[in-house]
């Protein structure tokens, strides 16, 4: 057990911050003799002088300054711990588990997390970036508090968030673009398609695969986009993820006669809305707010 109490460190800090025993005593509603005794007791227990007289005032010794810098970290941690305990006593969750499909607008997600961080700095967040059935599986397992998905979950009611457009794209120099004519399915199946793997462990989907002879299956949209920009295949990609690449000409929409654009409605699903705590509701509200305010209005459509 520590020989020095947190209260002793707090009293020493008060004496230093307020410039003496009398002012510190008035500020923290203690008697000067109580503060004097606490500091002298601290020095006896540590075997180190932390204050030294300067005329009628006192100041920190070199050793006292070093020790107080360390002690302030303890004081701040203790205050933070009490804030967390008070929040938990009021029903605040210690952690929010969020599963978000990779098709969700990344800017909106980042801003929502930033907003949540300001409002609930002590609540941990577990973010799972899922694909297809991955988030729904977490919902069924009870391992996610909130799920953002382009798929429906049987037995759960989802709240419409946004409609994301998927565009069939390839590098401007890809062989499909060199055909210089409208394309159909027969053209596509002769070339490599890049597909992002369903993150579900049990019931995975092959959504979007055209049974192309060549297929690369990847784990993240970021990797798929990187491969597309290297000219290694074609794919349907959320426009929210390639807005800049399209604008700069690093990727180009395929001239499909039909099916070049697909629209996927995305919804927000609570594991249990009625039993969710304030942090979970705050996360849901932040996601809804930020996707509505997202500046990439040309990349997706809000659901009214």
C-alpha positions in Angstrom: 0.0 0.0 0.0 1.2 3.5 -0.7 2.4 5.4 2.3 1.3 8.8 0.9 -2.4 9.4 0.2 -3.9 11.1 -2.8 -5.3 13.7 -0.4 -1.8 14.7 0.6 -0.7 15.2 -3.0 -3.8 17.2 -3.6 -3.0 19.5 -0.6 0.6 20.0 -1.8 -0.7 20.9 -5.3 -3.1 23.4 -3.7 -0.4 25.1 -1.7 1.8 25.4 -4.9 -1.1 26.5 -7.1 -2.4 29.1 -4.7 0.9 30.5 -3.6 1.0 29.5 0.0 -0.8 27.7 2.9 -3.2 30.6 3.7 -4.6 31.1 0.2 -4.7 27.3 -0.4 -6.6 26.8 2.8 -9.2 29.4 1.8 -9.6 27.9 -1.7 -10.1 24.3 -0.6 -11.9 25.0 2.7 -9.2 23.5 5.0 -7.3 25.2 7.8 -3.7 26.3 7.2 -2.6 24.0 10.0 -4.2 21.0 8.3 -2.4 21.7 5.1 0.9 22.3 6.9 0.5 19.0 8.7 -0.3 17.1 5.5 2.7 18.4 3.7 5.1 17.8 6.6 3.7 14.3 7.0 4.3 13.7 3.2 7.9 14.8 3.6 8.5 12.5 6.5 6.9 9.5 4.7 9.0 10.1 1.6 12.2 11.2 3.3 12.4 14.1 0.8 12.0 17.9 1.3 9.3 19.0 -1.2 9.0 22.7 0.0 11.5 25.2 1.2 11.1 28.6 2.8 11.8 31.8 0.7 11.4 34.7 3.1 7.8 34.4 4.4 6.8 32.2 1.4 7.5 28.6 0.4 8.5 27.2 -3.0 9.0 23.7 -4.4 12.4 22.1 -4.1 13.8 20.6 -7.2 12.8 17.1 -5.9 9.4 18.5 -5.0 8.8 19.8 -8.4 9.6 16.5 -10.0 7.4 14.6 -7.6 4.5 17.0 -8.0 4.6 16.7 -11.8 4.2 12.9 -11.4 1.5 13.4 -8.6 -0.6 15.6 -10.9 -1.0 12.7 -13.2 -2.4 10.7 -10.3 -4.7 13.5 -9.3 -6.0 13.9 -12.9 -6.5 10.1 -13.2 -8.4 9.9 -9.9 -10.7 12.7 -11.0 -11.3 11.0 -14.4 -12.0 7.7 -12.6 -14.6 9.3 -10.4 -16.3 10.9 -13.5 -16.4 7.5 -15.2 -17.9 5.9 -12.0 -20.5 8.6 -11.8 -21.5 8.0 -15.4 -21.7 4.2 -14.9 -23.9 4.8 -11.8 -26.3 6.8 -14.1 -26.5 3.9 -16.6 -23.8 4.9 -19.0 -22.2 2.0 -20.9 -18.5 1.4 -20.5 -18.2 0.4 -24.2 -20.1 0.7 -27.5 -19.6 -2.0 -30.1 -20.3 -0.6 -33.6 -20.4 -2.7 -36.8 -20.3 -0.6 -40.0 -20.4 -2.0 -43.5 -17.5 -0.6 -45.6 -19.9 0.9 -48.1 -21.0 3.5 -45.5 -19.6 7.0 -46.4 -16.2 7.1 -44.6 -16.3 10.9 -44.0 -19.6 10.6 -42.2 -18.3 7.7 -40.1 -15.2 9.7 -39.1 -17.1 12.7 -38.2 -19.6 10.7 -36.1 -16.9 9.1 -34.1 -15.3 12.5 -33.6 -18.5 13.9 -32.3 -19.1 10.9 -30.1 -15.5 11.3 -28.7 -16.2 14.8 -27.6 -19.5 13.9 -25.9 -18.4 10.6 -24.3 -14.6 10.7 -23.9 -14.5 7.9 -21.4 -16.6 5.4 -23.3 -14.6 2.8 -25.2 -15.6 2.1 -28.9 -15.1 -1.1 -30.7 -15.4 -0.5 -34.5 -15.8 -3.4 -36.8 -15.6 -2.6 -40.5 -17.8 -5.3 -42.0 -18.8 -6.6 -45.4 -22.2 -7.9 -46.4 -23.4 -10.4 -43.7 -20.6 -9.6 -41.3 -22.5 -6.9 -39.3 -25.8 -8.9 -39.4 -24.0 -11.9 -38.0 -22.7 -9.8 -35.1 -26.3 -8.6 -34.5 -27.6 -12.2 -34.3 -24.7 -13.1 -32.0 -25.5 -10.2 -29.7 -21.9 -8.9 -30.0 -22.8 -5.6 -31.6 -24.8 -2.7 -30.1 -25.3 -0.9 -33.4 -25.0 -2.2 -36.9 -24.9 -0.2 -40.1 -25.7 -2.5 -43.0 -26.9 -2.7 -46.6 -28.8 -5.9 -45.7 -31.9 -6.5 -43.6 -31.8 -8.5 -40.4 -34.6 -10.9 -39.7 -36.3 -10.1 -36.5 -34.9 -6.6 -36.2 -36.3 -3.2 -37.4 -33.8 -1.0 -39.2 -33.9 2.7 -39.6 -33.1 4.0 -43.2 -29.9 6.0 -43.2 -28.7 6.6 -46.8 -28.7 5.1 -50.3 -25.2 4.4 -51.6 -24.5 4.1 -55.3 -22.1 1.4 -56.5 -20.4 2.2 -59.9 -18.7 -0.3 -62.1 -15.2 1.1 -62.7 -11.8 0.2 -64.0 -8.5 2.0 -64.7 -8.8 4.3 -67.8 -6.3 2.1 -69.7 -8.1 -1.2 -68.8 -8.8 -3.5 -71.7 -12.6 -3.0 -71.2 -12.3 0.7 -71.8 -10.1 0.1 -74.9 -13.1 -1.7 -76.5 -14.6 1.8 -76.9 -18.2 0.7 -77.1 -21.1 -0.1 -74.7 -20.3 -3.3 -72.7 -22.5 -6.2 -71.7 -22.1 -9.2 -69.4 -20.3 -11.2 -72.1 -17.5 -8.6 -72.1 -17.2 -8.5 -68.3 -16.9 -12.3 -67.7 -13.8 -12.4 -69.8 -11.9 -10.2 -67.4 -10.8 -10.2 -63.8 -13.4 -9.1 -61.3 -12.3 -7.8 -57.9 -14.7 -8.9 -55.1 -14.6 -8.0 -51.4 -15.0 -11.0 -49.2 -18.0 -11.3 -46.9 -16.8 -10.8 -43.4 -19.3 -13.1 -41.9 -17.8 -16.3 -40.5 -20.8 -18.6 -41.0 -23.2 -17.5 -43.7 -21.2 -15.6 -46.3 -22.5 -14.2 -49.6 -21.1 -13.9 -53.1 -23.1 -10.7 -53.8 -22.1 -9.0 -57.1 -19.9 -11.7 -58.5 -20.7 -12.2 -62.2 -19.1 -15.7 -62.4 -16.1 -14.2 -64.2 -13.4 -16.6 -65.2 -10.9 -14.6 -63.3 -11.7 -13.5 -59.8 -9.7 -12.0 -57.0 -11.3 -12.0 -53.5 -10.1 -9.3 -51.2 -10.8 -8.4 -47.5 -11.2 -4.6 -47.7 -12.5 -2.0 -50.1 -9.3 0.0 -49.7 -7.3 -2.9 -51.1 -9.8 -3.4 -53.9 -9.6 0.3 -54.9 -5.8 0.1 -54.9 -5.9 -2.9 -57.2 -8.3 -1.1 -59.5 -6.0 1.9 -59.8 -3.2 -0.4 -60.7 -5.3 -1.8 -63.6 -5.6 -5.3 -62.1 -9.4 -5.7 -62.7 -12.8 -4.2 -62.6 -15.3 -3.9 -59.8 -18.5 -2.3 -58.5 -17.3 0.2 -55.8 -19.3 2.6 -53.6 -19.0 6.1 -55.1 -18.4 7.5 -51.7 -15.0 5.6 -51.7 -13.8 6.7 -55.1 -15.1 10.2 -55.5 -11.6 11.7 -55.6 -10.2 8.9 -57.9 -13.0 9.5 -60.4 -12.5 13.3 -60.3 -8.7 12.9 -60.9 -9.2 10.3 -63.6 -7.5 7.5 -61.8 -10.6 5.4 -62.3 -13.3 5.6 -65.0 -16.9 4.2 -65.0 -17.4 1.3 -67.4 -19.7 2.1 -70.3 -22.2 -0.7 -69.5 -25.4 -0.8 -71.5 -27.2 -1.8 -68.3 -26.3 -2.3 -64.7 -23.4 0.2 -64.5 -24.8 1.7 -61.3 -26.4 -0.1 -58.4 -28.1 1.5 -55.5 -28.0 0.0 -52.0 -30.1 1.3 -49.2 -28.2 1.4 -45.9 -29.9 1.1 -42.6 -29.1 1.5 -38.9 -30.1 -1.4 -36.6 -30.1 -1.4 -32.8 -29.5 -4.7 -31.1 -32.1 -3.6 -28.5 -33.3 0.0 -28.8 -35.3 0.0 -25.6 -32.5 -1.3 -23.4 -29.7 0.6 -25.1 -27.8 3.1 -22.9 -27.2 6.8 -23.5 -23.9 6.3 -25.2 -25.4 3.9 -27.8 -28.2 6.3 -28.5 -25.7 9.1 -28.8 -23.6 7.1 -31.3 -26.7 6.4 -33.4 -27.7 10.0 -33.4 -24.2 11.1 -34.4 -24.2 8.7 -37.4 -27.6 10.0 -38.5 -26.5 13.6 -38.1 -23.2 13.3 -39.8 -24.4 11.3 -42.8 -27.1 14.0 -43.3 -24.4 16.8 -43.1 -21.8 15.0 -45.2 -20.5 17.2 -47.9 -20.4 14.5 -50.5 -23.9 15.1 -51.6 -23.2 14.0 -55.2 -21.9 10.6 -54.0 -25.0 9.3 -52.2 -28.7 10.1 -51.6 -30.2 10.7 -48.2 -33.2 8.6 -47.3 -36.2 10.7 -46.5 
